[in-house]
Amino acid sequence: MNSIQEIFTLETWEERINFIKKSRHTPMPVTAENMAAWFCDKHRVYDKKFRKDMKTLVKDAYVDDNGKEYPPEFETEEVARIALPIEQDIVNIHVAFTVGNEPLMKTETEDKDELDAVNLLKKIHKDNKLRYANKRELRSWLSEQEVCEYWYRYKDTGFWQKVWNAIKSLGGINAKPTDKLRMQIWSPFKGDKLYPIYADNGNDFLGIGREYEVKLVDGSTKKCFMLVTDEYVYNVEHGEKTNWTDADNYPFKHGFSKIPVIYSYRPEALCKNIKGARESLETLTSDYSDAIKMNFFPKLILEGDLANGGAENIGKSHLLKITNGGKAYYLDWHQTSDMVKTQMDNLLVRCYSLTNTPLIAFDQLKNSGQFPSGTSFEYMFMATLFAVDRHWEEIGEFYQRRVNFLLSAIGSLVPSMKKACETVDVDLEQRPYRIEDLSKRIADAATAVDKGVMSRKQGVILVGITDEHKEELESIEEDLTKKSQLDKSNTE
């Protein structure tokens, strides 16, 4: 396929949808398998075919006085089923390290119109709460294998009023827009089956298909298929008694110069390789719990013989008299097999080490003393930071495509800013989560500036306590000017 128009050479939507599905270049995500790993109630330890309930003998077989035989009687007792959300914990740690700090927007421009475009871009980020969307999308990408953003127009003049108040230079625009930008996240766990459409060269992105279901008021469902191209958004519905038909208000022109979707895919979920270790750990933990319940507390072990046939009451106490050098004691944790505990620890550590994930738990950190920062933190979490850097190779491109789309969308919504949006260059810089010593970073930046090896602007960027570098530099200059005037007046 070299053009989206090839789809519409087919007469019916049934044919078009089948063609779109067959045109997918990558394998579909194994959503059922990924969900079974992500949601604890779907883990194999809950499968009664795999982990059967225990039958306990409560009465032996016997023959009554009349010679009638009675079979043994059993009671079914539910065994322990302990599921561990290890995949969730690992993915959440990777998310925190990768985008726990919001990526930094960098631009070298000093042009006033281009700076206005960047400021408006930041307002759109804030209005759509993209700081949190970044985490949800990365979590979906790591656990569900793919994720997609869909951007659309939404009638709202209140947003633009805030923009005019915040960015004074835009207040004089005559034709003020009435639409703002909103975004949806599509992913497999939400019930979305995605079909990205690429040209035969594998590089040119032509659009995306989305198959999903809608639940109606009466409890029934209907199938829907959405197609987003460079010009139009189509949505068709399939009822129980009808073929594919256009949904209300579809198709329509989206009005953007670029396709309003951003898509990313990965060949397998981050935690695919730990499934066996996690299932073994869950089984071992559940067996361990059953063993304690059945064989440990509060069981009393007696060695030797009881005198007088049992216990004697002495006041409010019960006294056991044991002869022949015997003793009595309860089973406790010291009787637990060290091999069992060691294997549990090994399996847990292996789950995290296979994914280059630090095991961040209170029990692991409580005896670590002062927590490392700066260089020591980098060294201790080197493997995780390497893994995060590999994530950024792909997901960073996803976020960068979003920035490029939003700049083009701003040009579509505010025509007077179109030229600035086309010429401005905004790059996203990853800021992995780190524990850093702020005072040391400030001291290093101040020393570098004083010795002339770094500009004051670069010093402000290095400290990293603000993204508004120009405004911060202006404030510093004002403070220095006031201080100079005050010193001068004091000397006079």
Solvent accessible surface area in square Angstrom, and as a share of the most:
residue,aa,sasa,rsa
1,M,26,0.12
2,N,108,0.55
3,S,45,0.29
4,I,14,0.07
5,Q,110,0.49
6,E,68,0.31
7,I,0,0.00
8,F,51,0.21
9,T,108,0.63
10,L,55,0.27
11,E,150,0.67
12,T,67,0.39
13,W,30,0.11
14,E,92,0.41
15,E,80,0.36
16,R,37,0.14
17,I,7,0.03
18,N,68,0.35
19,F,66,0.27
20,I,0,0.00
21,K,67,0.29
22,K,171,0.73
23,S,25,0.16
24,R,25,0.09
25,H,100,0.45
26,T,50,0.29
27,P,100,0.63
28,M,77,0.35
29,P,14,0.09
30,V,74,0.43
31,T,37,0.22
32,A,86,0.67
33,E,73,0.33
34,N,11,0.06
35,M,51,0.23
36,A,38,0.29
37,A,23,0.18
38,W,32,0.11
39,F,72,0.30
40,C,34,0.21
41,D,107,0.56
42,K,101,0.43
43,H,4,0.02
44,R,110,0.40
45,V,2,0.01
46,Y,96,0.36
47,D,61,0.32
48,K,115,0.49
49,K,177,0.75
50,F,79,0.33
51,R,24,0.09
52,K,148,0.63
53,D,40,0.21
54,M,53,0.24
55,K,147,0.62
56,T,54,0.31
57,L,87,0.43
58,V,75,0.43
59,K,93,0.40
60,D,93,0.48
61,A,61,0.47
62,Y,90,0.34
63,V,90,0.52
64,D,40,0.21
65,D,152,0.79
66,N,141,0.72
67,G,48,0.46
68,K,123,0.52
69,E,137,0.61
70,Y,75,0.28
71,P,98,0.62
72,P,56,0.35
73,E,90,0.40
74,F,110,0.46
75,E,107,0.48
76,T,94,0.55
77,E,61,0.27
78,E,114,0.51
79,V,19,0.11
80,A,24,0.19
81,R,29,0.11
82,I,59,0.30
83,A,19,0.15
84,L,41,0.20
85,P,67,0.42
86,I,8,0.04
87,E,6,0.03
88,Q,51,0.23
89,D,53,0.28
90,I,0,0.00
91,V,2,0.01
92,N,61,0.31
93,I,17,0.09
94,H,0,0.00
95,V,3,0.02
96,A,47,0.36
97,F,6,0.03
98,T,0,0.00
99,V,2,0.01
100,G,19,0.18
101,N,56,0.28
102,E,59,0.26
103,P,13,0.08
104,L,13,0.06
105,M,31,0.14
106,K,68,0.29
107,T,37,0.22
108,E,137,0.61
109,T,26,0.15
110,E,121,0.54
111,D,72,0.37
112,K,124,0.53
113,D,80,0.41
114,E,24,0.11
115,L,36,0.18
116,D,13,0.07
117,A,0,0.00
118,V,6,0.04
119,N,46,0.23
120,L,0,0.00
121,L,0,0.00
122,K,53,0.22
123,K,71,0.30
124,I,3,0.01
125,H,15,0.07
126,K,158,0.67
127,D,52,0.27
128,N,27,0.14
129,K,129,0.55
130,L,0,0.00
131,R,118,0.43
132,Y,109,0.41
133,A,1,0.00
134,N,5,0.02
135,K,54,0.23
136,R,118,0.43
137,E,0,0.00
138,L,0,0.00
139,R,72,0.26
140,S,11,0.07
141,W,2,0.01
142,L,0,0.00
143,S,9,0.06
144,E,10,0.05
145,Q,6,0.03
146,E,1,0.00
147,V,0,0.00
148,C,0,0.00
149,E,0,0.00
150,Y,10,0.04
151,W,1,0.00
152,Y,53,0.20
153,R,86,0.31
154,Y,95,0.36
155,K,148,0.63
156,D,44,0.23
157,T,86,0.50
158,G,37,0.36
159,F,16,0.07
160,W,3,0.01
161,Q,98,0.43
162,K,146,0.62
163,V,1,0.01
164,W,16,0.05
165,N,85,0.44
166,A,55,0.43
167,I,13,0.07
168,K,155,0.66
169,S,56,0.36
170,L,9,0.04
171,G,33,0.31
172,G,68,0.66
173,I,30,0.15
174,N,152,0.78
175,A,77,0.60
176,K,93,0.39
177,P,16,0.10
178,T,66,0.38
179,D,20,0.10
180,K,27,0.11
181,L,4,0.02
182,R,94,0.34
183,M,32,0.14
184,Q,76,0.34
185,I,26,0.13
186,W,3,0.01
187,S,1,0.00
188,P,11,0.07
189,F,42,0.17
190,K,128,0.54
191,G,47,0.45
192,D,6,0.03
193,K,106,0.45
194,L,0,0.00
195,Y,16,0.06
196,P,3,0.02
197,I,0,0.00
198,Y,55,0.21
199,A,4,0.03
200,D,94,0.49
201,N,91,0.47
202,G,37,0.36
203,N,122,0.63
204,D,74,0.38
205,F,57,0.24
206,L,30,0.15
207,G,0,0.00
208,I,0,0.00
209,G,0,0.00
210,R,35,0.13
211,E,27,0.12
212,Y,33,0.12
213,E,108,0.48
214,V,51,0.29
215,K,154,0.65
216,L,71,0.35
217,V,162,0.93
218,D,116,0.60
219,G,41,0.40
220,S,37,0.24
221,T,67,0.39
222,K,50,0.21
223,K,101,0.43
224,C,3,0.02
225,F,1,0.00
226,M,9,0.04
227,L,1,0.00
228,V,0,0.00
229,T,4,0.02
230,D,70,0.36
231,E,85,0.38
232,Y,73,0.28
233,V,0,0.00
234,Y,34,0.13
235,N,13,0.07
236,V,0,0.00
237,E,45,0.20
238,H,58,0.26
239,G,24,0.23
240,E,155,0.70
241,K,196,0.83
242,T,76,0.44
243,N,119,0.61
244,W,36,0.12
245,T,74,0.43
246,D,79,0.41
247,A,11,0.08
248,D,122,0.63
249,N,138,0.71
250,Y,61,0.23
251,P,59,0.37
252,F,75,0.31
253,K,127,0.54
254,H,10,0.04
255,G,44,0.42
256,F,12,0.05
257,S,83,0.53
258,K,96,0.41
259,I,27,0.14
260,P,0,0.00
261,V,8,0.05
262,I,5,0.03
263,Y,14,0.06
264,S,10,0.07
265,Y,38,0.15
266,R,32,0.12
267,P,108,0.68
268,E,69,0.31
269,A,14,0.10
270,L,28,0.14
271,C,10,0.06
272,K,98,0.42
273,N,110,0.56
274,I,0,0.00
275,K,90,0.38
276,G,47,0.45
277,A,14,0.11
278,R,3,0.01
279,E,24,0.11
280,S,55,0.36
281,L,7,0.03
282,E,1,0.00
283,T,36,0.21
284,L,41,0.20
285,T,24,0.14
286,S,0,0.00
287,D,63,0.33
288,Y,36,0.14
289,S,40,0.26
290,D,15,0.08
291,A,34,0.26
292,I,34,0.18
293,K,128,0.54
294,M,74,0.33
295,N,72,0.37
296,F,23,0.10
297,F,87,0.36
298,P,113,0.71
299,K,96,0.40
300,L,77,0.38
301,I,56,0.29
302,L,76,0.38
303,E,70,0.32
304,G,47,0.45
305,D,78,0.40
306,L,66,0.33
307,A,22,0.17
308,N,122,0.62
309,G,73,0.71
310,G,17,0.16
311,A,60,0.46
312,E,52,0.23
313,N,115,0.59
314,I,97,0.49
315,G,76,0.73
316,K,208,0.88
317,S,69,0.44
318,H,139,0.62
319,L,72,0.36
320,L,66,0.33
321,K,82,0.35
322,I,47,0.24
323,T,58,0.34
324,N,124,0.64
325,G,83,0.80
326,G,23,0.22
327,K,113,0.48
328,A,42,0.33
329,Y,77,0.29
330,Y,128,0.49
331,L,32,0.16
332,D,51,0.26
333,W,129,0.45
334,H,164,0.73
335,Q,92,0.41
336,T,13,0.08
337,S,53,0.34
338,D,102,0.53
339,M,160,0.72
340,V,42,0.24
341,K,80,0.34
342,T,73,0.42
343,Q,84,0.37
344,M,36,0.16
345,D,87,0.45
346,N,73,0.37
347,L,12,0.06
348,L,53,0.26
349,V,81,0.47
350,R,129,0.47
351,C,0,0.00
352,Y,13,0.05
353,S,66,0.43
354,L,96,0.48
355,T,9,0.06
356,N,52,0.27
357,T,10,0.06
358,P,20,0.12
359,L,38,0.19
360,I,77,0.39
361,A,41,0.32
362,F,159,0.66
363,D,99,0.51
364,Q,96,0.43
365,L,64,0.32
366,K,114,0.48
367,N,130,0.67
368,S,60,0.39
369,G,64,0.62
370,Q,175,0.78
371,F,68,0.28
372,P,25,0.15
373,S,41,0.27
374,G,27,0.26
375,T,115,0.67
376,S,57,0.37
377,F,2,0.01
378,E,59,0.26
379,Y,164,0.62
380,M,121,0.54
381,F,15,0.06
382,M,82,0.37
383,A,53,0.41
384,T,5,0.03
385,L,18,0.09
386,F,117,0.49
387,A,4,0.03
388,V,0,0.00
389,D,78,0.41
390,R,123,0.45
391,H,13,0.06
392,W,39,0.14
393,E,119,0.53
394,E,81,0.37
395,I,0,0.00
396,G,7,0.06
397,E,98,0.44
398,F,0,0.00
399,Y,1,0.00
400,Q,42,0.19
401,R,90,0.33
402,R,3,0.01
403,V,0,0.00
404,N,60,0.31
405,F,5,0.02
406,L,0,0.00
407,L,8,0.04
408,S,22,0.14
409,A,0,0.00
410,I,0,0.00
411,G,4,0.03
412,S,37,0.24
413,L,11,0.06
414,V,0,0.00
415,P,91,0.57
416,S,85,0.55
417,M,10,0.05
418,K,107,0.45
419,K,156,0.66
420,A,9,0.07
421,C,10,0.06
422,E,122,0.55
423,T,81,0.47
424,V,12,0.07
425,D,96,0.50
426,V,5,0.03
427,D,74,0.38
428,L,27,0.13
429,E,76,0.34
430,Q,28,0.12
431,R,68,0.25
432,P,21,0.13
433,Y,86,0.33
434,R,78,0.29
435,I,58,0.29
436,E,87,0.39
437,D,64,0.33
438,L,79,0.39
439,S,78,0.50
440,K,122,0.52
441,R,51,0.19
442,I,77,0.39
443,A,53,0.41
444,D,68,0.35
445,A,4,0.03
446,A,50,0.39
447,T,66,0.39
448,A,15,0.12
449,V,39,0.22
450,D,122,0.63
451,K,150,0.64
452,G,64,0.61
453,V,119,0.69
454,M,47,0.21
455,S,68,0.44
456,R,96,0.35
457,K,74,0.31
458,Q,85,0.38
459,G,5,0.05
460,V,15,0.08
461,I,39,0.20
462,L,74,0.37
463,V,16,0.09
464,G,36,0.35
465,I,110,0.56
466,T,32,0.19
467,D,60,0.31
468,E,71,0.32
469,H,28,0.12
470,K,96,0.41
471,E,83,0.37
472,E,58,0.26
473,L,34,0.17
474,E,88,0.40
475,S,52,0.34
476,I,48,0.24
477,E,88,0.39
478,E,100,0.45
479,D,88,0.46
480,L,77,0.38
481,T,70,0.40
482,K,133,0.56
483,K,122,0.52
484,S,67,0.43
485,Q,114,0.51
486,L,109,0.54
487,D,64,0.33
488,K,131,0.55
489,S,64,0.41
490,N,109,0.56
491,T,116,0.68
492,E,159,0.72
